[in-house]
Amino acid sequence: MFQETSFNKTMYISNRLLDAYATRGEVLANNIANVSTPNFKRSDVTFEHELNRALASEDKKMLMAKTTDSRHIPFEIPMDYKKVEPNIIVDYDTTYRNDLNNIDIDSEMAEEAKNTMRYQMFTQIINMQYKMIRKSIGTA
């Protein structure tokens, strides 16, 4: 059976974050493109919070009370971080203008810049991890 190491976990999470940031980049670009569209509602991507919850529940797994019978109710069911997916949500609750559009272009541009920096950071992290692998096997 495959033994998961912290390196494998880091690689997996880094790749999933890259996927989430790429999806968020597409959603932000769509929001910015529709800044003048009447009745358009902005979207966002949720991922990091759910990933953090899954990782925290995994850490708590070690502290959980053990059940002695399959009929016992578990105290908390740990979430599997590998099952967390980026979700696109639409904000129907806010409106900034009379035409019911809720895009604030300044906020969207700031979020796009932050998202781009995060994407670049995790690209560099993954590149460094692959560099370490190549170095350890002697092909660097």
Phi, psi and omega in degrees: 000145182288126178268121179279128176254167178295330177295314179298319180296316179298317179297315181298311181296319179299317178294320179293323177294321176301317177300315181296318180292325177295316178297316179298322178299319177295318180294316179296320177298321178294319177300313182295320180295335183254024182299332182255007182276120178299143178067006180286137178246132183292154177240162175213168180245128175255133178202309188300318181297314180293323176297316178299319178297318180294317180294321178293320180291330177293321177294324180288341183304325180293332184266355185290147175291143180272140174269145182258355182217143182296342179276351178289148178275126179291150181292319178204135178266116181293143178275146176269117182298338180285346180264358180283129182239148172293134179241135176267125179242148180250133181269097179270352190273339184249154176215131181256341186226169180294335180275011176070010174283141181241029177271123170257106188301323179296316178295318181296319180293322178294317178296322179295319178295316178297318180297319179296319179295319178296317179300313179297321180298313181287333172297317178294321178299314180295319177299319178295322179295318177293325176298319178296321178297312180299320179294320182291333177264001172083024179249009183280000000 
